[in-house]
Amino acid sequence: MVIFSTPFYVKQPDENNDVLVFGKSPEQRNEDSVNGISRFGGLWRAPSYFNSYLRSARILIDHGVKTNSLDDIGLPIFYMQRHATELLIKRLLSWLYEIAEFRTELGQNCQDIPSNQQKKNFKKSHDLSQLFKDLSKVSEHLGLAKPPSELGEWVMELAKYEKTETWARYNQSETRDHMVIRHVQDEIALPLVDLQRRFEQVILNIEHRLYGEETYENELYDEWLCVARSLGKAG
């Protein structure tokens, strides 16, 4: 019998486990509820950033619809949607870059994937269009399936509304030639409910699932597992 130095608590059947897999002790739950504390992190309760932003957007949308306050909270909702998109694309890129790394260790020629610019984009860029281009190019160079076209269409849909990659975070930005871009100088209508519905449909065709039909991320995981096993880095 394995005894862990740090205990973990299984969540109740009515609790979501997409962001945090494990729960808290009943005493801690009650105390945090009374004191208004959000508690996460540590050995057993590392949060899924992607699912956290995705679910937060959904909760805010539901609240905005019920309270007729979507105008007031539209910017943070949109930011959560686009940031979740960035996290998803970068997660897919991380599979590809590690596959390339493992193949290189196995003596295969991976054509300098990722390139220095792609590494820089992965670490610093928030440009969804560029990140999706990297995803498409690297998939092709590695001889793997291309990302679903729905993801590219989703990225283009978001680009219709944001003038720059910081559009939802600041009221203005500056170009390289020092021209100031005012982000909401003109009125904009964000179809937030439809955007959330569409995004969640895109995710269904991409995200890794243990059971059920094949997805794009499942294919990447299968290839990663194959090369990882060849190197003795996975069971």
N, C-alpha and C positions, 0 to 999 in steps of 0.2 A: 504494500500500500504506500503510495506516494504522499508525503506530508509537505505542503507548501509553507514556506516561512511567512508569506503574505496571503491571507485567506481571500477567496473570491466568492461572490454571491451570484447565484443564478437568478435571472430576472423573472418576474411574475409573468404568467401567460398573457396578460393584457398590456405588457410593456413592450415598446419597440426595441429592437436590437440592431437596427441598421447603423446607428451612430456609435453606440456603446454596447458591446456584446454582453458584458457582465454588469450586474447591478451593485447595490449597496446594502449594508445591513439594515434591517427594519428600523433600528434605532437611529442610524445615520440618515435614512430617508426622512423620518419624521422631523429630526432636528433641522436638517437643511430646508425642509419645506416651511417650517415655522420662521426660519431666519432668512429665507429668500436667497439661498446659496446654490450656485451651480458648481458641481464638483465633477471633475473628470481628470484623466491622465493617470500616470503611474503604471505599474506592472500589468494590471488586468483591465484597465479602463481607458486605453488610448482611443481617442475619437477618430472616426472617419471624417476627415475634413470635407470630402466630396459630399457624402450623405448629409452632413450637418448643414452645409449651405443649401443643398437641394431641398431638404425638409423645411428649413427656415423660410425659404421662398414660398413653399406651399402653405405653411401656417400663416404667414403674413398675408398672402393672397386671400385665404379663407376669411381672415379677420377683416381685411379691407372690404371685401364684398359684403360681409354681415354688417359692418359699421359705416358703410358708404364713405370709406376713407382712402380708397386706392390712389386718389390724387396726391395725398399727403405722404404716402409711403411707397410710391411707385419707383423712385430712384433706388432706394436700397433693395427693393425686390429685384429690379432689373440687374443690379450689381451682383446679387447672389446668383441669379441665373447665369450670367456671363462668367462669373468666377468659378462656378461649378463646372461650366463648360471647359474652362482653362485647366482645371484640375483633372478632368476626365482625359483631355487630350494629352496632357503631360504624363498621366499614368500609363496611357497606351504607349507613349514614346519611351517611357522607362523600360517597358517590356522589350521593345525593339532594341534599345541601346545595350541592354544586358545580354540579349541574344547575340548581338554583334560582338560583344566583349568575349562571351563564352566561345563563339565560333573562332575568334582570333586565337584564343588559348588552345583550341584544338588544331591550330595550324591552317585554318581556312582564311582566304583572302576576303576581307569584308570591305574593301575599297575605302578605307579610312572613314568608316561610319562609326560614330557620328563625326562630322567635320567640326573644325573649330567653331565655325559660325553656328552650326546646329547646337553645339554644346552651350554656346553663349545664349542662343535663343531659349534653350531649355531652362537655363538658370535665371535669365533676366527679362526675357520678353513676355509681354502680356498681349501681344498681337495675335489674335485668334486665327486670322487668315494665314499668317506666316507659320504658326505652329501646325496648322492643318496641312500646309504644303510640305513641311518637314515630315510629318507623319506619312503622307502619301508617297513622297520620294523614298524615304527609308524603307518602307514596306516593299516597294517595287525593287529596290536595290538588293534587298535580302531575299527576294524571290518568294515573299509571303503575300497573303491576301491583302488587297487594298482595303483601306477603311471604307465602311459603308457610305454610299453617296448621300444618304440622309444626314450624316454628320456634317459633310461639307455644305449641304443646303441649309442646315441649321446655323452654321457659322455665318453664311451669307445673309440669313434672315436677321441675325443680331446686328450685322454690319449696316443694315438699312436704318437702324435707329441711333447708333452711336457714331458721332463724328470722329472721335479719337478713342483710343483704348482706355483713357481716363474719364470718358464722358460721364459716367455714372458716379464718379467719385469727387470731381471738382467742377466748379462752375465755369472754368475756362482752362485752356492749355495754350502752349506756345510752340510754334513750329521751329525747325532748325534755323530758319532765316528770321526768327523773332517776330513772326506775325502771330497776333493773339487771336485765338478761336474761342468765341463765346458759345458755350455748349447748348444752351437753351434760349438763344435769342428769339427764336420763333417757337410757337406752340408745337408740342409733339403729343401724339396719341399713342400710348403703349398698350397693345392688346395683351395685357399680362396674363389673363386667364388662359387664353389660347396659346400663348408662348409656353406657359408651364405645361399644358397638356401636350404640346408638340415635343417639347424637350424630353418629357418622361417617356414618350413613345420612341424617340430616338434611342434613349438609354436602354430600352427593352431589347433592341436589336444589337446592342454593343456589349453591355456589361457582363462580366463573368458570372456564371451561375453553375452551381454544383450539379444540378439535375435539369433535365429538360433539353430543349432544342439548342443547337450550336449557335454561338454568338461570335462576333469578331474577337472579343477579348479571350474567349475560350480557345480560339485557334492560336492566338499569341501565347497563351499559357501552355498549351500543349507543346509548342515548339520550344519554349523556354525550358519546360520540364525535360524534354528530350536531350537538349544540349547540356543542361545542368547535371543530369544523371550520367552523361558521358564523362563529365569531369569529376564525378563523385561528390557534387555539391547539393544533391537532392536524393532522397530515398526512392 
